[in-house]
């Protein structure tokens, strides 16, 4: 029997979902989900990709309506019509992927939804808007971003900080953080953790979604685990256990190795890709070789230049110096693809996928040469067979390969990206933060895939901000600092994060 509204209010519960169902065609994303959030707590939501955690929070935050069920907020029915409506009512959400509009100013992004109050944006009102945006940034401890600048001047990490400032400026009663820590720098993470504790200390609430179990254990007051659209169990702080949480998330014990178990660090003698004297876009005279059958790790702090290096190797960024693969100079993306180079971008939604297109179109886009007939004709049955093989091989959870990518969870989106390049038989894979926003079960599968590709002679360049996966997977590890390669490490069971950090900072 459901408690009445007064019981909910007296119990300290600020927001609650009751029997929330959400369907997308024949796929049930949420199956009568009941979640309650108390005042003065940080509630962690955890589960594998596709478990429903982002879906339920998007409903709470007004991004989409439920198919059925009800919500209560501060003892009253809660039916926000949009994110702006929800934020005005006291529920603000930082979404997993980018929520910044690149074509307008940073200030306009921060006051989004309230621009009308600044009139027609004459000189004085623009000044007021920029001043208010600066105050919003200062409220979260940021004093080095000019809100008058266009948003496209910011990188992915700083765009996420703009989203945080926008929501925080409204002082929400419920602060929803969806996988944001994987998209921000160390500075951004510290800001988020601080805001979450401030929210808790003020008797307000946080809903925190993360795939990092250690992060959840450290920062959350209580934990709710979802699996396949169902709430599996809720745990109090005293009951948090790494093994228990893993078991609840995936419904089974993880089998086999997580990272690699070998330490020989061997790879082929043949050089698959070489870069010489790359400079520009934050790079300073970078040279490297990646061998066949090698996992070459590249790490460092967020702004060390490693993400720009990945783009330069794939021909996205124009730099001085040269990139060579199979005796051919890589000058742009077209030549990179001809030489069977694949690139998995850190910024998945804007650089790796077409969200408003079917899974099939995304997967086929890199492998058209494999299904074209007589150099001219592409038949739908061939497209379908090509796409369906990747859907099956990667176990992409979808209603069909014609489902739009925008409707997929983060982990399933990443599977589409991998499927696109694996299907095209890429022999060199540049992976920029390949496990960002992916749950522990899918991470293990990705690591096992990378190791299999290595054994098949594929050259893998893995760029990552996570030292544990760099140590766990790399044959060699290059650490970057200030746009240069600061140190090289060989694979070893003795290699530790402490040894590496000295060369990063």
Secondary structure, DSSP 8 states (H G I E B T S, - for coil): ----HHHHHHTTEEEEEEEEEEEETTEEEEEEEEEEEETT-EEEEE-STTSSHHHHHHHHTTSS--SEEEEEETTEE---SSHHHHHHHTEEEE-SS----TTSBHHHHHTTT-GGGGTT--HHHHHHHHHHHHHHHHHTT--S--TTSBGGGS-HHHHHHHHHHHHHTT--SEEEEESGGGTS-HHHHHHHHHHHHHHHHTT-EEEEE-S-HHHHHHH-SEEEEEETTEEEEEEEGGG--HHHHHHHHHSS---S-SS---------SSEEEEEEEEEETTEEEEEEEEETT-EEEEEE-TTSSHHHHHHHHTTSS--EEEEEETTEE--SHHHHHHTTEEEE-SSIIIII--TTSBHHHHHHTT-HHHH-BTTTB--HHHHHHHHHHHHHHTT---S-TTSBGGGS-HHHHHHHHHHHHHHTT-SEEEEESTTTT--HHHHHHHHHHHHHHHHTT-EEEEE-S-HHHHHHH-SEEEEEETTEEEEEEE--TT--HHHHHHHH-
